[in-house]
Amino acid sequence: MTVFQPKSRAERLMGGAIYGIDLVSALLLALLTAVVFLEVFSRYVFSLPLVYSNELTLLLFPWMIFIAGVSVTFHDNHLAITFLRRKMPPKVQQGMFLISKLIMLFFSIMMTYAAWLYTENQAGQVMPVLRISRGWLSTSMLIAFALISLVLIYHIIRIVRGRMTVPREEEDIDAVADDN
């Protein structure tokens, strides 16, 4: 995991925003766990299923996952196959790193647009038990991919300015080994 050490005001602001996103994601996980626990407990102890728990779980899970995806993108913790990149000279590695971010940005923008269309389509439908718009479900994708696009633009700017370098997985492994 790459440790983010902010230097400028913009970096501190971005770090604070990501901390807030991490907090929201953790709260959603806690809420999701509580809802599932209460459903199981109510069903098997009192033989009284909670009618709303299925739809609430259906709503909370995507929000938690997509919001956490913003943090994963910010910290560069997503899966990556770096075999070919590591075989290249450092300048080429940096170029490949920038190109990968540009490709990710393209797909993220496309997903934002697709999520927008999907949310518009879902907005008129109502969840039968909670009686809220199904648009709330798909809005998680829209917000997450829009934020991921912003994070990627931020990364691209940092790469171009020379403030972000290619992550070295070996350094991360060594850092973890040194901590133990």
MARLUMBA-415745 format. One line per field, with one value per atom (N, C-alpha, C, O, CB): x, y, z; atom name; chain. Coordinates in steps of 0.1 Angstrom, whole numbers, plus 5000, padded with zeros to 4 digits. Glycine has a CB too. Example, Ala and Ser with C-alpha at 12.3 -4.5 7.8 and 13.67 -1.06 7.14 Angstrom:
residues 2
x <- c(5132  5123  5132  5142  5113  5128  5137  5129  5134  5141) .
y <- c(4943  4955  4967  4967  4955  4978  4989  5000  5011  4994) .
z <- c(5078  5078  5078  5085  5090  5071  5071  5079  5080  5057) .
atome <- c(N  CA  C  O  CB  N  CA  C  O  CB) .
chaine <- c(A  A  A  A  A  A  A  A  A  A) .
This chain:
residues 180
x <- c(5008  5000  5009  5018  4990  5006  5013  5008  4996  5012  5017  5014  5013  5023  5024  5002  5000  5005  4999  4985  5015  5020  5018  5026  5035  5007  5004  5014  5019  4990  5016  5025  5018  5020  5037  5011  5004  4990  4985  5003  4984  4971  4961  4952  4966  4962  4954  4955  4945  4957  4967  4970  4963  4958  4985  4964  4958  4943  4936  4962  4937  4923  4918  4908  4919  4926  4922  4923  4915  4931  4934  4936  4924  4920  4949  4920  4909  4896  4888  4907  4894  4882  4882  4871  4881  4893  4894  4892  4886  4908  4897  4895  4880  4875  4902  4873  4858  4851  4842  4853  4856  4850  4853  4844  4856  4865  4868  4858  4854  4882  4856  4847  4833  4826  4847  4828  4814  4813  4804  4811  4823  4824  4824  4817  4836  4831  4832  4818  4814  4843  4812  4799  4788  4780  4794  4789  4780  4782  4772  4782  4795  4798  4792  4786  4813  4793  4788  4773  4767  4792  4766  4752  4747  4737  4747  4754  4751  4752  4743  4760  4762  4764  4753  4748  4778  4749  4739  4725  4718  4737  4722  4710  4709  4699  4708  4720  4720  4720  4712  4733  4727  4726  4712  4707  4736  4706  4692  4682  4673  4688  4684  4676  4677  4667  4679  4689  4692  4687  4680  4707  4690  4686  4670  4665  4691  4664  4649  4643  4633  4645  4648  4642  4644  4634  4649  4656  4658  4655  4653  4672  4655  4652  4637  4631  4660  4632  4618  4608  4596  4616  4614  4606  4598  4587  4597  4604  4598  4608  4616  4594  4607  4616  4613  4602  4615  4624  4623  4621  4629  4636  4609  4605  4614  4617  4591  4619  4627  4642  4649  4626  4646  4661  4667  4678  4664  4659  4665  4667  4678  4655  4657  4659  4669  4677  4645  4670  4680  4694  4703  4677  4696  4709  4712  4723  4709  4702  4704  4708  4715  4691  4704  4707  4721  4728  4696  4723  4736  4748  4759  4735  4747  4759  4766  4778  4756  4758  4765  4771  4782  4755  4764  4769  4783  4792  4759  4783  4796  4807  4818  4794  4804  4814  4819  4831  4809  4810  4813  4821  4830  4801  4816  4823  4837  4846  4814  4838  4852  4861  4873  4851  4855  4863  4870  4881  4854  4864  4871  4884  4894  4861  4883  4895  4906  4918  4892  4901  4910  4918  4930  4903  4910  4917  4926  4937  4906  4923  4932  4945  4955  4925  4944  4956  4963  4973  4953  4958  4964  4964  4974  4978  4954  4954  4946  4943  4947  4942  4936  4945  4957  4928  4940  4948  4955  4949  4940  4967  4974  4984  4991  4981  4986  4996  5007  5006  4990  5019  5030  5042  5053  5033  5041  5052  5059  5071  5048  5052  5058  5063  5074  5048  5056  5060  5074  5082  5050  5075  5087  5100  5111  5085  5098  5109  5114  5125  5105  5107  5110  5119  5120  5098  5126  5134  5125  5113  5143  5130  5122  5113  5102  5130  5119  5111  5099  5088  5120  5101  5091  5080  5068  5096  5085  5075  5066  5054  5083  5072  5064  5054  5043  5073  5058  5049  5038  5026  5057  5041  5031  5021  5009  5038  5027  5018  5008  4997  5027  5013  5004  4994  4982  5013  4998  4988  4978  4966  4996  4982  4972  4962  4950  4979  4967  4957  4948  4936  4965  4953  4944  4934  4922  4953  4938  4928  4918  4906  4935  4922  4913  4903  4891  4920  4908  4900  4889  4878  4908  4893  4884  4872  4861  4891  4876  4866  4857  4845  4872  4863  4856  4846  4835  4866  4850  4840  4829  4817  4848  4832  4822  4812  4800  4828  4818  4809  4801  4789  4818  4806  4798  4786  4775  4807  4789  4778  4768  4756  4784  4773  4763  4755  4743  4771  4762  4755  4744  4733  4765  4747  4737  4725  4714  4744  4727  4716  4708  4696  4721  4715  4708  4700  4689  4719  4706  4699  4686  4676  4708  4687  4675  4665  4653  4679  4669  4659  4653  4641  4667  4661  4656  4648  4641  4668  4650  4644  4629  4624  4647  4622  4608  4602  4591  4602  4611  4607  4608  4618  4615  4599  4599  4602  4597  4585  4610  4613  4600  4594  4625  4595  4582  4580  4570  4578  4591  4589  4593  4586  4598  4605  4610  4603  4603  4625  4596  4588  4597  4593  4577  4609  4618  4622  4621  4631  4627  4631  4643  4652  4634  4642  4654  4665  4677  4650  4663  4674  4684  4696  4668  4680  4690  4700  4712  4683  4696  4705  4716  4728  4698  4711  4721  4728  4739  4713  4724  4731  4745  4754  4723  4746  4759  4770  4781  4758  4766  4775  4779  4790  4770  4769  4770  4780  4790  4757  4778  4786  4800  4810  4780  4801  4814  4823  4834  4813  4817  4825  4829  4839  4818  4820  4823  4835  4844  4811  4835  4846  4858  4869  4842  4857  4869  4875  4887  4865  4867  4872  4880  4891  4860  4875  4882  4895  4905  4873  4895  4907  4918  4929  4905  4913  4922  4928  4939  4915  4919  4924  4935  4945  4913  4933  4942  4955  4966  4936  4954  4966  4974  4986  4963  4967  4973  4981  4992  4962  4975  4981  4994  5004  4972  4993  5005  5016  5028  5001  5012  5022  5029  5041  5015  5021  5027  5036  5046  5015  5033  5041  5053  5061  5033  5054  5065  5063  5073  5077  5051  5048  5043  5042  5038  5041  5036  5044  5045  5021  5051  5059  5052  5043  5073  5058  5053  5054  5065  5060  5043  5045  5053  5053  5031  5061  5070  5065  5065  5085  5059  5054  5064  5061  5047  5077  5087  5090  5093  5100  5089  5091  5080  5083  5091  5068  5057  5059  5056  5043  5063  5065  5077  5076  5069  5087  5099  5094  5098  5110  5085  5081  5072  5073  5072  5064  5056  5065  5063  5046  5075  5085  5092  5095  5094  5096  5104  5095  5100  5109  5082  5073  5071  5068  5059  5073  5071  5084  5085  5067) .
y <- c(4988  5000  5012  5013  5000  5022  5034  5043  5046  5040  5049  5058  5072  5076  5057  5079  5092  5102  5103  5095  5110  5120  5134  5138  5118  5141  5154  5165  5165  5158  5173  5184  5198  5207  5183  5198  5211  5211  5202  5213  5223  5225  5216  5210  5240  5215  5206  5192  5184  5208  5187  5174  5171  5160  5170  5181  5179  5179  5171  5191  5187  5187  5174  5168  5199  5169  5156  5144  5136  5153  5145  5135  5135  5124  5137  5147  5148  5143  5136  5163  5146  5141  5125  5119  5147  5120  5105  5099  5089  5101  5106  5101  5101  5092  5110  5111  5112  5101  5095  5125  5098  5087  5073  5065  5087  5072  5059  5058  5047  5059  5069  5069  5065  5057  5083  5071  5068  5053  5047  5077  5048  5034  5025  5015  5031  5028  5020  5021  5011  5025  5032  5034  5025  5019  5048  5026  5017  5003  4995  5020  4999  4985  4981  4970  4982  4990  4987  4986  4977  4998  4995  4995  4982  4976  5008  4979  4967  4954  4946  4965  4954  4942  4942  4931  4943  4953  4954  4949  4942  4968  4954  4950  4935  4928  4957  4929  4915  4907  4897  4911  4911  4905  4905  4895  4911  4917  4918  4909  4903  4932  4908  4900  4885  4878  4901  4880  4866  4864  4854  4863  4873  4871  4871  4862  4883  4880  4881  4869  4864  4894  4864  4853  4840  4833  4851  4838  4825  4824  4814  4821  4836  4836  4838  4832  4847  4848  4852  4846  4848  4867  4840  4835  4846  4845  4824  4858  4870  4877  4885  4880  4874  4880  4896  4900  4874  4903  4918  4920  4916  4925  4925  4926  4935  4933  4931  4946  4956  4953  4959  4969  4943  4940  4936  4940  4929  4929  4925  4937  4938  4915  4946  4958  4967  4974  4965  4968  4977  4972  4980  4978  4959  4953  4955  4958  4938  4953  4956  4970  4973  4952  4979  4993  4997  5004  5002  4992  4995  4989  4996  4991  4977  4970  4977  4980  4956  4981  4988  5002  5006  4990  5009  5021  5019  5027  5028  5009  5007  5003  5008  4995  4994  4989  5001  5003  4978  5008  5018  5030  5035  5023  5034  5045  5040  5048  5049  5028  5023  5023  5024  5009  5021  5021  5034  5034  5018  5045  5058  5058  5062  5069  5053  5053  5043  5046  5048  5032  5022  5028  5026  5009  5036  5042  5053  5054  5049  5061  5071  5066  5071  5079  5055  5049  5039  5033  5042  5038  5028  5014  5007  5033  5010  4996  4986  4975  4997  4990  4981  4971  4972  4988  4960  4950  4955  4962  4937  4951  4956  4945  4939  4969  4943  4933  4942  4949  4924  4941  4951  4944  4950  4958  4931  4923  4931  4933  4909  4934  4941  4955  4958  4942  4962  4976  4975  4984  4983  4966  4965  4961  4964  4954  4956  4952  4964  4963  4941  4975  4986  4996  4996  4994  5005  5015  5025  5026  5024  5032  5040  5051  5053  5048  5057  5067  5060  5066  5074  5049  5041  5037  5037  5029  5032  5029  5040  5039  5024  5052  5064  5067  5070  5076  5066  5068  5057  5061  5067  5045  5034  5037  5034  5020  5042  5045  5056  5055  5049  5066  5077  5072  5075  5089  5064  5058  5050  5050  5050  5042  5034  5043  5039  5024  5054  5063  5069  5071  5074  5073  5079  5069  5072  5083  5056  5046  5044  5043  5032  5044  5042  5054  5053  5042  5066  5078  5077  5080  5091  5073  5071  5062  5065  5065  5050  5040  5046  5043  5027  5053  5059  5069  5069  5065  5077  5087  5080  5084  5097  5070  5062  5055  5055  5051  5050  5044  5055  5052  5037  5067  5077  5081  5082  5090  5082  5084  5073  5075  5086  5061  5049  5049  5046  5036  5052  5052  5063  5062  5054  5075  5086  5081  5083  5098  5074  5069  5059  5059  5063  5050  5039  5045  5041  5030  5056  5062  5069  5068  5072  5076  5082  5071  5074  5089  5060  5049  5043  5040  5038  5042  5036  5046  5041  5031  5058  5068  5067  5070  5082  5063  5062  5049  5048  5063  5040  5027  5028  5035  5015  5022  5023  5009  4999  5028  5009  4996  4993  5001  4997  4980  4977  4978  4982  4963  4975  4975  4989  4995  4964  4994  5006  5019  5029  5008  5017  5027  5039  5051  5032  5037  5047  5044  5032  5049  5054  5052  5043  5043  5066  5034  5025  5034  5029  5015  5046  5055  5057  5059  5069  5055  5056  5045  5047  5055  5033  5022  5025  5023  5009  5030  5033  5046  5048  5033  5054  5067  5064  5072  5076  5053  5049  5048  5052  5036  5042  5041  5054  5057  5032  5063  5076  5084  5090  5083  5085  5093  5087  5094  5094  5074  5068  5070  5073  5053  5067  5069  5083  5086  5062  5092  5106  5110  5117  5116  5105  5108  5101  5107  5104  5089  5082  5089  5090  5067  5095  5103  5115  5118  5108  5122  5133  5129  5135  5140  5117  5112  5109  5112  5099  5103  5100  5112  5113  5091  5123  5135  5141  5146  5146  5140  5145  5137  5143  5143  5124  5115  5119  5120  5101  5121  5125  5138  5139  5126  5148  5161  5159  5164  5171  5150  5148  5140  5143  5140  5131  5124  5133  5133  5112  5142  5151  5161  5165  5159  5165  5175  5168  5174  5182  5155  5147  5145  5142  5154  5147  5145  5131  5128  5156  5123  5109  5100  5102  5108  5090  5081  5067  5064  5080  5059  5045  5038  5038  5037  5032  5025  5013  5006  5021  5010  4998  4988  4990  5002  4977  4967  4961  4957  4956  4960  4954  4963  4957  4953  4976  4985  4983  4983  5000  4981  4979  4966  4965  4978  4955  4942  4944  4938  4932  4951  4953  4961  4958  4960  4971  4979  4971  4972  4991  4962  4953  4943  4940  4945  4938  4928  4935  4929  4923  4948  4955  4958  4959  4969  4960  4962  4950  4951  4967  4938  4926  4923  4913  4914) .
z <- c(5000  5000  5000  5008  5012  4991  4990  5001  5003  4976  5009  5020  5014  5008  5032  5015  5010  5020  5031  5006  5017  5026  5019  5011  5029  5023  5017  5020  5031  5021  5010  5011  5009  5017  5002  4998  4995  5001  5006  4980  5000  5005  4998  5004  5004  4985  4976  4981  4981  4962  4984  4988  5001  5004  4988  5010  5024  5022  5029  5033  5014  5011  5005  5010  5002  4996  4990  5000  5000  4977  5008  5018  5028  5033  5025  5032  5041  5035  5042  5045  5022  5015  5015  5017  5001  5012  5011  5025  5027  5006  5036  5049  5052  5058  5060  5048  5050  5042  5047  5045  5030  5022  5029  5029  5008  5034  5042  5054  5057  5047  5061  5072  5068  5075  5079  5058  5053  5049  5052  5041  5042  5038  5050  5051  5029  5061  5073  5080  5085  5082  5080  5087  5079  5085  5087  5066  5058  5061  5061  5043  5062  5065  5079  5080  5065  5089  5102  5102  5108  5112  5094  5093  5086  5090  5085  5075  5068  5077  5076  5055  5084  5094  5104  5107  5101  5109  5119  5113  5120  5125  5101  5095  5092  5095  5081  5087  5085  5098  5099  5077  5108  5121  5127  5132  5131  5127  5132  5124  5130  5131  5111  5103  5107  5109  5088  5108  5112  5126  5129  5111  5135  5149  5150  5157  5158  5143  5144  5138  5143  5137  5127  5120  5128  5129  5106  5133  5140  5154  5160  5137  5161  5175  5178  5186  5183  5170  5173  5162  5162  5173  5152  5140  5134  5129  5144  5133  5128  5119  5123  5140  5106  5096  5095  5095  5082  5093  5091  5076  5068  5096  5073  5059  5051  5039  5058  5057  5050  5049  5041  5057  5056  5056  5043  5039  5066  5034  5021  5012  5006  5015  5012  5003  5009  5002  5002  5022  5028  5026  5023  5044  5027  5023  5009  5005  5027  5000  4986  4983  4973  4978  4991  4990  4996  4990  4996  5007  5015  5008  5008  5029  5003  4998  4987  4987  4994  4976  4965  4969  4965  4954  4978  4983  4990  4987  4993  4998  5006  4996  4997  5016  4986  4977  4968  4966  4969  4962  4952  4959  4953  4945  4971  4978  4982  4981  4990  4986  4990  4978  4979  4996  4966  4953  4951  4945  4942  4956  4954  4962  4957  4959  4974  4983  4977  4977  4997  4972  4966  4954  4952  4962  4946  4934  4939  4933  4925  4949  4954  4959  4956  4965  4967  4972  4963  4967  4985  4951  4941  4946  4944  4937  4953  4959  4950  4955  4972  4938  4930  4924  4924  4918  4919  4913  4900  4892  4909  4898  4886  4882  4891  4888  4870  4865  4860  4850  4853  4867  4865  4859  4858  4877  4855  4850  4839  4839  4846  4828  4817  4820  4816  4805  4828  4832  4840  4837  4840  4849  4857  4849  4853  4868  4837  4828  4820  4814  4818  4820  4812  4820  4832  4807  4813  4819  4827  4824  4809  4837  4846  4838  4841  4855  4828  4820  4813  4812  4810  4807  4800  4811  4808  4793  4822  4833  4837  4838  4845  4838  4842  4831  4833  4844  4818  4807  4807  4804  4793  4809  4810  4821  4820  4811  4833  4844  4841  4844  4856  4834  4829  4820  4821  4823  4810  4800  4807  4804  4790  4817  4825  4832  4832  4835  4837  4844  4834  4837  4852  4822  4812  4807  4805  4800  4806  4802  4813  4810  4799  4825  4836  4837  4839  4850  4834  4834  4823  4825  4832  4811  4800  4804  4802  4787  4809  4813  4825  4826  4817  4834  4845  4840  4845  4855  4831  4825  4818  4819  4816  4810  4803  4813  4811  4794  4824  4835  4842  4845  4845  4843  4849  4840  4845  4851  4827  4818  4818  4818  4804  4817  4818  4830  4830  4816  4842  4854  4855  4860  4866  4848  4847  4840  4844  4840  4828  4820  4828  4828  4807  4835  4843  4854  4857  4848  4861  4872  4867  4874  4879  4856  4850  4847  4849  4837  4842  4839  4852  4852  4832  4862  4875  4884  4893  4883  4882  4891  4892  4903  4886  4882  4883  4889  4892  4869  4891  4898  4913  4918  4892  4920  4934  4940  4935  4939  4951  4958  4966  4973  4967  4964  4970  4985  4990  4966  4993  5007  5013  5021  5014  5009  5015  5009  5015  5012  4997  4991  4987  4988  5000  4983  4978  4964  4959  4987  4957  4943  4941  4950  4936  4931  4928  4923  4922  4918  4920  4916  4927  4924  4913  4940  4951  4950  4954  4965  4945  4943  4932  4935  4939  4921  4910  4912  4905  4897  4920  4923  4929  4927  4932  4936  4942  4931  4933  4950  4919  4908  4902  4899  4897  4901  4895  4903  4898  4893  4916  4925  4926  4925  4939  4927  4929  4916  4917  4931  4904  4892  4889  4883  4880  4893  4891  4900  4896  4894  4913  4922  4918  4919  4936  4913  4908  4896  4895  4904  4888  4876  4882  4876  4867  4892  4898  4904  4902  4909  4911  4917  4906  4907  4925  4895  4884  4877  4874  4873  4876  4870  4880  4875  4869  4893  4903  4901  4902  4917  4900  4898  4885  4885  4898  4875  4862  4863  4858  4850  4869  4872  4880  4877  4879  4890  4899  4891  4893  4911  4882  4874  4865  4863  4866  4858  4848  4855  4849  4841  4867  4874  4881  4887  4885  4880  4887  4902  4908  4884  4907  4921  4925  4936  4926  4914  4917  4908  4896  4914  4914  4906  4906  4913  4912  4898  4896  4910  4916  4885  4915  4928  4926  4916  4933  4936  4936  4946  4958  4940  4941  4950  4959  4970  4941  4954  4962  4974  4985  4954  4973  4984  4995  5007  4980  4990  4999  5007  5019  4992  5000  5006  5017  5028  4996  5013  5022  5035  5046  5015  5033  5044  5053  5066  5039  5048  5057  5064  5076  5048  5057  5063  5074  5085  5053  5072  5083  5095  5106  5077  5093  5104  5113  5125  5099  5107  5115  5122  5129  5106) .
atome <- c(N  CA  C  O  CB  N  CA  C  O  CB  N  CA  C  O  CB  N  CA  C  O  CB  N  CA  C  O  CB  N  CA  C  O  CB  N  CA  C  O  CB  N  CA  C  O  CB  N  CA  C  O  CB  N  CA  C  O  CB  N  CA  C  O  CB  N  CA  C  O  CB  N  CA  C  O  CB  N  CA  C  O  CB  N  CA  C  O  CB  N  CA  C  O  CB  N  CA  C  O  CB  N  CA  C  O  CB  N  CA  C  O  CB  N  CA  C  O  CB  N  CA  C  O  CB  N  CA  C  O  CB  N  CA  C  O  CB  N  CA  C  O  CB  N  CA  C  O  CB  N  CA  C  O  CB  N  CA  C  O  CB  N  CA  C  O  CB  N  CA  C  O  CB  N  CA  C  O  CB  N  CA  C  O  CB  N  CA  C  O  CB  N  CA  C  O  CB  N  CA  C  O  CB  N  CA  C  O  CB  N  CA  C  O  CB  N  CA  C  O  CB  N  CA  C  O  CB  N  CA  C  O  CB  N  CA  C  O  CB  N  CA  C  O  CB  N  CA  C  O  CB  N  CA  C  O  CB  N  CA  C  O  CB  N  CA  C  O  CB  N  CA  C  O  CB  N  CA  C  O  CB  N  CA  C  O  CB  N  CA  C  O  CB  N  CA  C  O  CB  N  CA  C  O  CB  N  CA  C  O  CB  N  CA  C  O  CB  N  CA  C  O  CB  N  CA  C  O  CB  N  CA  C  O  CB  N  CA  C  O  CB  N  CA  C  O  CB  N  CA  C  O  CB  N  CA  C  O  CB  N  CA  C  O  CB  N  CA  C  O  CB  N  CA  C  O  CB  N  CA  C  O  CB  N  CA  C  O  CB  N  CA  C  O  CB  N  CA  C  O  CB  N  CA  C  O  CB  N  CA  C  O  CB  N  CA  C  O  CB  N  CA  C  O  CB  N  CA  C  O  CB  N  CA  C  O  CB  N  CA  C  O  CB  N  CA  C  O  CB  N  CA  C  O  CB  N  CA  C  O  CB  N  CA  C  O  CB  N  CA  C  O  CB  N  CA  C  O  CB  N  CA  C  O  CB  N  CA  C  O  CB  N  CA  C  O  CB  N  CA  C  O  CB  N  CA  C  O  CB  N  CA  C  O  CB  N  CA  C  O  CB  N  CA  C  O  CB  N  CA  C  O  CB  N  CA  C  O  CB  N  CA  C  O  CB  N  CA  C  O  CB  N  CA  C  O  CB  N  CA  C  O  CB  N  CA  C  O  CB  N  CA  C  O  CB  N  CA  C  O  CB  N  CA  C  O  CB  N  CA  C  O  CB  N  CA  C  O  CB  N  CA  C  O  CB  N  CA  C  O  CB  N  CA  C  O  CB  N  CA  C  O  CB  N  CA  C  O  CB  N  CA  C  O  CB  N  CA  C  O  CB  N  CA  C  O  CB  N  CA  C  O  CB  N  CA  C  O  CB  N  CA  C  O  CB  N  CA  C  O  CB  N  CA  C  O  CB  N  CA  C  O  CB  N  CA  C  O  CB  N  CA  C  O  CB  N  CA  C  O  CB  N  CA  C  O  CB  N  CA  C  O  CB  N  CA  C  O  CB  N  CA  C  O  CB  N  CA  C  O  CB  N  CA  C  O  CB  N  CA  C  O  CB  N  CA  C  O  CB  N  CA  C  O  CB  N  CA  C  O  CB  N  CA  C  O  CB  N  CA  C  O  CB  N  CA  C  O  CB  N  CA  C  O  CB  N  CA  C  O  CB  N  CA  C  O  CB  N  CA  C  O  CB  N  CA  C  O  CB  N  CA  C  O  CB  N  CA  C  O  CB  N  CA  C  O  CB  N  CA  C  O  CB  N  CA  C  O  CB  N  CA  C  O  CB  N  CA  C  O  CB  N  CA  C  O  CB  N  CA  C  O  CB  N  CA  C  O  CB  N  CA  C  O  CB  N  CA  C  O  CB  N  CA  C  O  CB  N  CA  C  O  CB  N  CA  C  O  CB  N  CA  C  O  CB  N  CA  C  O  CB  N  CA  C  O  CB  N  CA  C  O  CB  N  CA  C  O  CB  N  CA  C  O  CB  N  CA  C  O  CB  N  CA  C  O  CB  N  CA  C  O  CB  N  CA  C  O  CB  N  CA  C  O  CB  N  CA  C  O  CB  N  CA  C  O  CB  N  CA  C  O  CB  N  CA  C  O  CB  N  CA  C  O  CB  N  CA  C  O  CB  N  CA  C  O  CB  N  CA  C  O  CB  N  CA  C  O  CB  N  CA  C  O  CB  N  CA  C  O  CB  N  CA  C  O  CB  N  CA  C  O  CB  N  CA  C  O  CB  N  CA  C  O  CB  N  CA  C  O  CB  N  CA  C  O  CB  N  CA  C  O  CB  N  CA  C  O  CB) .
chaine <- c(A  A  A  A  A  A  A  A  A  A  A  A  A  A  A  A  A  A  A  A  A  A  A  A  A  A  A  A  A  A  A  A  A  A  A  A  A  A  A  A  A  A  A  A  A  A  A  A  A  A  A  A  A  A  A  A  A  A  A  A  A  A  A  A  A  A  A  A  A  A  A  A  A  A  A  A  A  A  A  A  A  A  A  A  A  A  A  A  A  A  A  A  A  A  A  A  A  A  A  A  A  A  A  A  A  A  A  A  A  A  A  A  A  A  A  A  A  A  A  A  A  A  A  A  A  A  A  A  A  A  A  A  A  A  A  A  A  A  A  A  A  A  A  A  A  A  A  A  A  A  A  A  A  A  A  A  A  A  A  A  A  A  A  A  A  A  A  A  A  A  A  A  A  A  A  A  A  A  A  A  A  A  A  A  A  A  A  A  A  A  A  A  A  A  A  A  A  A  A  A  A  A  A  A  A  A  A  A  A  A  A  A  A  A  A  A  A  A  A  A  A  A  A  A  A  A  A  A  A  A  A  A  A  A  A  A  A  A  A  A  A  A  A  A  A  A  A  A  A  A  A  A  A  A  A  A  A  A  A  A  A  A  A  A  A  A  A  A  A  A  A  A  A  A  A  A  A  A  A  A  A  A  A  A  A  A  A  A  A  A  A  A  A  A  A  A  A  A  A  A  A  A  A  A  A  A  A  A  A  A  A  A  A  A  A  A  A  A  A  A  A  A  A  A  A  A  A  A  A  A  A  A  A  A  A  A  A  A  A  A  A  A  A  A  A  A  A  A  A  A  A  A  A  A  A  A  A  A  A  A  A  A  A  A  A  A  A  A  A  A  A  A  A  A  A  A  A  A  A  A  A  A  A  A  A  A  A  A  A  A  A  A  A  A  A  A  A  A  A  A  A  A  A  A  A  A  A  A  A  A  A  A  A  A  A  A  A  A  A  A  A  A  A  A  A  A  A  A  A  A  A  A  A  A  A  A  A  A  A  A  A  A  A  A  A  A  A  A  A  A  A  A  A  A  A  A  A  A  A  A  A  A  A  A  A  A  A  A  A  A  A  A  A  A  A  A  A  A  A  A  A  A  A  A  A  A  A  A  A  A  A  A  A  A  A  A  A  A  A  A  A  A  A  A  A  A  A  A  A  A  A  A  A  A  A  A  A  A  A  A  A  A  A  A  A  A  A  A  A  A  A  A  A  A  A  A  A  A  A  A  A  A  A  A  A  A  A  A  A  A  A  A  A  A  A  A  A  A  A  A  A  A  A  A  A  A  A  A  A  A  A  A  A  A  A  A  A  A  A  A  A  A  A  A  A  A  A  A  A  A  A  A  A  A  A  A  A  A  A  A  A  A  A  A  A  A  A  A  A  A  A  A  A  A  A  A  A  A  A  A  A  A  A  A  A  A  A  A  A  A  A  A  A  A  A  A  A  A  A  A  A  A  A  A  A  A  A  A  A  A  A  A  A  A  A  A  A  A  A  A  A  A  A  A  A  A  A  A  A  A  A  A  A  A  A  A  A  A  A  A  A  A  A  A  A  A  A  A  A  A  A  A  A  A  A  A  A  A  A  A  A  A  A  A  A  A  A  A  A  A  A  A  A  A  A  A  A  A  A  A  A  A  A  A  A  A  A  A  A  A  A  A  A  A  A  A  A  A  A  A  A  A  A  A  A  A  A  A  A  A  A  A  A  A  A  A  A  A  A  A  A  A  A  A  A  A  A  A  A  A  A  A  A  A  A  A  A  A  A  A  A  A  A  A  A  A  A  A  A  A  A  A  A  A  A  A  A  A  A  A  A  A  A  A  A  A  A  A  A  A  A  A  A  A  A  A  A  A  A  A  A  A  A  A  A  A  A  A  A  A  A  A  A  A  A  A  A  A  A  A  A  A  A  A  A  A  A  A  A  A  A  A  A  A  A  A  A  A  A  A  A  A  A  A  A  A  A  A  A  A  A  A  A  A  A  A  A  A  A  A  A  A  A  A  A  A  A  A  A  A  A  A  A  A  A  A  A  A  A  A) .
